[in-house]
Amino acid sequence: MAYDNDPLTDEEIAGIEESLEDIKAGRVYSEKEAKKRCWTSMIKCTLLNTLHVQ
């Protein structure tokens, strides 16, 4: 397990609090859905970059 001696920043704490609120509200994805969304986003970015370069 990694350990960091530096204290958390206000931004990091806010991000953790926001994530906890999402979890409590049920705004979560299964591992399968998260992978699907990740791949879909990656494919879209690749296609957009390819079209933009041409």
N, C-alpha and C positions, 0 to 999 in steps of 0.2 A: 504494500500500500504506500502511495506517495504521501509525503508530508511537506508542507510549505510553512516556513517560519514567518512569512509576511502576513500581516493581518488582511482580512478581506476589505476591499474597497466598498464604498457606499453603493456603487453601481453593481458590484457582484452580489451584495446582500439583497439589493432590490430585485435582481434577476432570480435569485433563489426564492425569495418571497413570491414573486410572480409565478414561478414554476409550481410551488406548493399550492397556490390558489387554483391553478389549472388542474392539478391532480385532484384536489378536493371537489372541484366542480365537474369532474369526470371528463375533462378535455384531454384525453390520452389516446394513444394509438397502440395497437398490438405490434409486436416486433414485425410480423408479416406486413401489416399496413404501412409501418414506418419504412421498411425496405422498399415497398412498392412506390411510395411517394418519393423516396430518395432517387430511385432509378428513373421515375417519370420526370422529375426535375432535371436530372443529369442529361437525359435524352433531349429534353426541350432546350436546355442551354447549349448543348452540342449542336443541335440543328440551327438554332438562332445564330450562333457564332459562325457556323459554316455559311449560312445565307448572307450574313453581314459582310463576311470577308470577300465574297464573290462580287 
